[in-house]
Amino acid sequence: MKLEVQPLADHHDLAAFSCGVAELDAWLTTHARTATGHGTRTYVVIDARGRGVGYFAVAPHTIDRGDLGARSGRGAPRQIPAILLAKLALADELHSQRLGGELLVMALRTIVGAARRAGGKFVVVDALDERAASFYEYHGFERMPQNPHRLTKKLSSIAKAIGENWP
């Protein structure tokens, strides 16, 4: 399936999108456009027919060194620059095609490109539930000790895994 990532724009029709998680559907239709003015960037994944079949949102972020495990935080400043993968959702009808990993790679490519220009050490994700946390863990993210639904992965490791140069 040919998919294309596009920054959210006025011409994108979001009304029909459904991923099966009411909170994610509502955020896209209610808040995605206004979130752009507050530092978040939303990207829509378009299929060959021009339909929005997924989306993700990213934002600049920091994490406290103390929130990381000793190994990950060693030698880092107190506040570590990061990029938050704030939202990630795939249309319901594509769940059976197991394209969640492909959507994640699209989001991570976008994040690595942004971090090359702006900097950052980690990608942070706040999983909505245990199922989502397990998805990110399967893809190499590590749970933070104080919050098992908050996961991180080093940008350098992500770049290597998706075949991108770093920095």
C-alpha positions in Angstrom: 0.0 0.0 0.0 1.4 3.4 -1.0 1.2 5.9 1.8 2.3 9.5 1.9 3.0 11.8 4.9 1.7 15.3 4.6 1.6 18.2 7.1 -1.9 18.8 8.2 -3.5 21.5 6.0 -6.9 23.1 5.5 -7.7 20.9 2.6 -7.5 17.6 4.6 -10.9 16.3 5.4 -10.7 14.7 8.9 -14.4 14.1 9.6 -14.5 10.5 8.4 -11.3 9.3 10.2 -11.7 6.7 12.8 -9.0 4.6 14.5 -11.3 3.0 17.1 -10.1 5.0 20.0 -12.5 7.9 20.7 -9.9 10.0 22.4 -7.6 9.9 19.4 -10.4 10.5 16.9 -11.7 13.5 18.9 -8.2 15.0 19.2 -7.7 14.9 15.5 -11.1 16.5 14.6 -11.2 18.9 17.5 -7.7 19.9 18.5 -5.2 19.1 15.8 -5.6 22.3 13.8 -5.4 24.5 16.9 -2.5 22.6 18.4 -0.3 23.7 15.6 -0.4 27.3 17.0 0.8 25.9 20.3 3.9 24.1 19.2 2.6 20.8 18.0 2.9 19.6 14.4 0.4 17.1 13.1 1.0 15.0 10.0 -1.7 13.1 8.1 -1.0 9.9 6.3 -2.7 9.7 2.9 -3.4 6.6 0.8 -3.3 6.4 -3.0 -7.0 7.5 -3.1 -6.3 10.7 -1.1 -7.9 9.5 2.1 -6.5 10.2 5.5 -5.7 6.7 6.9 -3.5 7.7 9.8 -1.9 10.6 11.6 0.7 11.5 14.1 1.6 14.6 16.1 5.0 15.7 17.4 6.2 18.5 19.7 9.4 19.7 21.3 9.9 18.3 24.7 12.4 17.8 27.6 12.8 15.0 30.1 14.4 15.2 33.5 17.6 13.2 33.7 16.3 11.7 37.0 13.3 10.2 35.2 15.5 8.0 33.1 17.2 4.9 34.2 20.8 5.3 35.4 22.3 4.0 32.2 20.3 6.3 29.9 20.7 9.4 32.0 24.4 9.1 32.7 26.4 12.2 31.8 23.3 14.1 30.5 22.3 17.6 31.6 19.5 17.9 34.1 17.0 18.7 31.3 17.5 16.6 28.2 16.1 17.8 24.9 13.6 15.4 23.3 10.8 15.2 20.8 7.4 14.0 22.0 5.5 11.7 19.7 2.3 13.1 21.1 -0.3 11.1 19.0 -0.1 8.2 16.6 -3.3 6.6 15.1 -4.1 4.3 12.2 -7.5 4.1 10.6 -9.6 1.1 11.9 -9.9 -0.5 8.5 -6.1 -0.8 8.2 -5.5 -2.5 11.6 -5.9 -5.9 10.1 -3.1 -5.1 7.6 -0.7 -4.6 10.5 0.5 -1.2 9.3 1.0 0.3 12.8 4.8 -0.4 12.5 4.9 1.3 9.1 3.1 4.4 10.5 5.5 4.5 13.5 8.5 4.4 11.0 6.9 7.3 9.1 6.6 9.3 12.3 10.1 8.4 13.4 11.6 9.5 10.0 9.9 12.8 10.4 11.2 13.2 13.9 14.8 12.3 13.0 14.7 14.8 10.2 13.5 17.5 12.6 16.0 16.6 15.2 18.8 16.7 12.7 18.0 20.4 12.3 16.8 21.3 15.8 18.6 18.8 18.1 17.4 16.3 20.6 18.5 13.2 22.4 15.4 11.1 22.9 11.9 10.4 21.5 9.3 10.3 24.2 5.9 8.7 24.0 3.0 8.6 26.5 1.1 5.4 25.7 -2.7 5.6 26.3 -2.9 2.1 27.8 -0.9 -1.1 28.3 -1.7 -2.3 24.7 -0.1 0.9 23.3 2.8 0.7 25.7 3.5 -2.9 24.6 3.4 -1.8 20.9 6.1 0.8 21.5 8.1 -1.6 23.7 8.0 -4.1 20.8 9.6 -1.4 18.6 12.5 -0.9 21.0 11.2 1.9 23.3 12.0 1.5 27.0 9.6 2.2 29.8 10.6 4.9 32.2 11.0 3.6 35.7 8.5 5.9 37.4 5.8 5.7 34.7 5.5 2.4 32.7 3.2 4.2 30.1 5.9 6.7 29.3 8.6 5.3 27.0 11.7 6.6 25.5 14.2 5.7 22.8 17.4 7.5 21.8 17.3 9.3 18.5 20.6 7.9 17.5 19.2 4.3 17.9 16.1 5.2 16.0 18.1 6.7 13.1 20.2 3.6 12.9 17.2 1.3 13.0 15.4 3.1 10.1 18.5 3.5 8.0 19.0 7.2 8.5 22.3 9.0 9.2 22.8 10.6 12.6 23.2 13.4 13.4 
